[in-house]
Amino acid sequence: MSMTQNLWTVSSLSVEFGMDRRTVAQRLNGVQPVQIKGRVKKYSMNDAAKAIIGQVNTTEGILSYDEARARKMAAEAELSEIELQKERAEVLPIDVVNIINNEIFGNFRAKLLALPAKAAPDVFSSTNVKEAKAILRKNINGVLEELSNMLVETYDFEDTESHGGKEDDKDDT
């Protein structure tokens, strides 16, 4: 008994796979039909199944359409979460964080560079190394305490961007 290959139309494949006819037709777009009679194209199950079930090449290997769709949905959900966090003011844009960090570390640098000039007379007048260390430690702790109590001036960047000019000096510290 010889076996013959069954040929399938887009409509019959959509019934077999339980998918919308347009989706099946779209996935079969790059598949060469085995037989064409007028406007009716017929496909082999082997070729059609590979295209319908689908395989998407990625850097990690081959994914099915369902896996690719799930990854896309997860990425979209993650982006929505980030947007929600922005609306709730739970996250800051990277440029705002950079401005704040530049101000903090600029202040830190200025205070450390000023420390030798500030502490030099007292260290010079000390009578021994132990006293000089204590003077330096006192000055360093004073600078660190001053820095920890310092408030960083921040502005509502959305207001300043939308008006395009200088905003009233709003201080959101």
Order of alpha helices (4+ residues) and beta strands (2+ residues): beta-alpha-alpha-beta-beta-alpha-beta-beta-alpha-alpha-alpha-alpha
